[in-house]
Amino acid sequence: MNYKALAERLLPGEYPPLSRYEEKYPPRDLPDGAEVTRLAPSPTGFIHLGNLFAAIANERIAHRSGGVLYLRIEDTDLKRKVDGAVEAVINALRYFDIKFDEGAEIGGDETYAPWYQRERAEMYRAFAKHLIEEGRAYPCFCTEEELSALREEQTQRKEITGYYGKYAKCRNLSEEEIYRNLDAGKPFVIRLRSMGDPANKIKFRDAVKGEITVTENDQDVVILKSDGIPTYHFAHAIDDHFMRTTLVIRGEEWLASLPIHIELFDVLGFRRPRYGHNCSLMKQDGETRRKLSKRKDPELSLEFYRKEGYFARAVKIYMLTLLNSNFEEWYQKNPDAPLEEFPFKVEKMSKSGSLFDLDKLNDISKNELSKLSVADMGAFLKVWAEEFGTEEQRHYFDDEEKLSRVLALCMGVGGKKRRKDFMTASQAMETIRYFFERTPRTDEYRVEKAERCGILSDFLATYSPADDAQVWFEKVKAIAGKHGFATDMKEYKLSPESFKGSVADVAEVLRIATTGRANTPDLWTIMQILGENEVHGRLEKAKDE
Ligand code: GLU
């Protein structure tokens, strides 16, 4: 067969000699040991926690070694492309402050650009043409129907599905048959002519999983689709070679494709990068552990964290806890050190599934947010409210003075210990809502209505915003005594049956009447912030509840 003529027929025209690409994308000038890593998401509109997990690992590895992290957009599959998806990816990664050195919509050193695969089409074709010339790739004219019939047949026979061995019909077409198909204008794809044998097992060192055994590939995978656009596999090999990636950290769902990639790198004559396949994020679901699922678990989507207003640093800390087994201990010892100082190690990445527990993340979030200054907390909430908040919530920022007092109180600033009431921006905004409007009651009164009304009336009769906390409390105690509630907790505990309740119950009436909630920070301060009129208004209204 005249492969050269065939290559010209299939991919007509001049392509640069392959050596030109080697010159154009020279090895990077980096110190020894510097790793070049990347994030290569497809713009499907769904960027998930697994992407962030890999992004953090890749970022740490690159930057701790003095290397480079870049962002490549794998947009070869137009069917899956969603408008605005690239922006969504970039926004999500920006939210988590993943620092790329180069890449799509990021810029940086242009040497290895473009970073959108569709803009690299010529190069993929040049290499595909070369493989055809070498007899290592061939045109396949099988239709979708034929391929699905094949899949069905293989499934029925309980054989491995795919285009390989005796099933690779077009692999052995004669020259004549090929040209007849071409003359008839039949669409074709280009497939790799695999030389692998699945009976051969290869030992492979995975940077995360350690030594693993891989079966040789025998699938004649598609390298160029009928529109001349490469498949992920082919583009991966070419791009990671020419972008001079040294280490590919990607999800373990790609492990099954590794044999294909090994063969592609070999047939293209490229040196392979090292690979590390990070384990999937699992979720405890009753008795079993399962992979986080797009359908069942909203927390899989990175959009979830932005919308809820998770504090990015907290999510990062939790990801690092899952990524490196010694991170937690390091962080306990170095709570104030920049996270960049943690000696992140690929070898410390978990080899089997990491359990993702939203409650654990929530605890970390509360802890991290409790360390912020009032000003930083205000800024964090404002950014969230501007994008996701309601009109009303955006007004919370009109009176900065008031907001600062609210935040300081809810965060326990100046107290013995910081409060940990805030978990996310959306939850924090909901938590402080009662300072800005009378909110629906979320907790029930323990004291019955007639008694409540009496307490509220008595309180209103004596309440003065000029009272300090102590005087205020003495007044509450006096009201408690008048209504048959113990004013002293010790006394109450000794003989609870002698009282209707204690001063705590009376305070709770005032608290729920003022805020709608049974649990709040110091009520005297809340009343100070609300001001006399508002307190009066709310307590009057509460009498009718
Ligand atoms: N485009 C692939 C994805 O969407 C990238 C896999 C890789 O990192 O090689 O996950």
Residues whose N, C-alpha, C, O or C-beta is under 5 A from the ligand:
A	BS01	LIG	A40 P41 S42 E74 I249 R250
